Amino acid sequence: MPHPKRKISNSRRDKRRTHYKGAVPTLSVDPTSGETHLRHRVTANGYYKGKLAFPDMKKDI
């Protein structure tokens, strides 16, 4: 198996890693409950786009 001929220096390694970034999640506010949630996800109350995603869930709340 081939292996590196020379050790990669710290600066060269770090220059390569400059493009690795953590993505900031996009948050949205539900118009019905005013709750902040992740985009394209159902809120904790079960609402999505202002409507109940699971009508049976209303009994549990």
C-alpha positions in Angstrom: 0.0 0.0 0.0 1.3 3.5 -0.8 1.9 5.9 2.0 2.9 9.6 2.1 6.5 10.3 1.2 6.7 13.4 3.4 4.7 14.5 6.5 2.1 17.1 5.6 2.9 20.3 7.5 0.5 21.8 10.0 0.0 24.9 7.9 -0.7 22.9 4.7 -3.2 20.7 6.6 -4.9 23.7 8.1 -5.2 25.5 4.8 -7.0 22.5 3.4 -9.4 22.5 6.4 -10.4 26.2 6.0 -13.3 25.1 3.8 -14.9 22.8 6.4 -17.6 24.9 8.0 -20.6 24.1 10.2 -23.9 25.1 8.6 -26.2 27.4 10.6 -29.7 25.9 10.7 -32.4 28.0 9.1 -35.1 28.8 11.6 -38.7 29.8 11.0 -41.6 31.1 13.1 -44.9 29.2 12.9 -47.8 31.7 12.1 -50.3 29.8 14.3 -48.4 29.2 17.6 -45.5 31.7 17.1 -43.0 28.9 17.9 -39.6 28.9 16.4 -38.7 25.7 14.5 -36.5 24.3 11.8 -37.6 25.0 8.2 -39.7 22.3 6.5 -40.3 20.5 9.8 -43.3 20.0 12.0 -43.3 22.1 15.2 -43.5 20.5 18.6 -47.2 21.3 18.7 -47.8 19.4 15.5 -48.3 22.4 13.2 -46.9 22.7 9.7 -47.6 25.7 7.5 -50.3 26.9 10.0 -52.2 23.6 9.9 -52.2 20.5 12.1 -50.0 17.9 10.5 -51.5 15.1 12.5 -55.1 15.9 13.6 -55.0 13.0 16.1 -52.1 14.8 17.9 -54.5 17.5 19.2 -55.9 15.0 21.7 -52.5 14.4 23.2 -51.8 18.1 23.8 
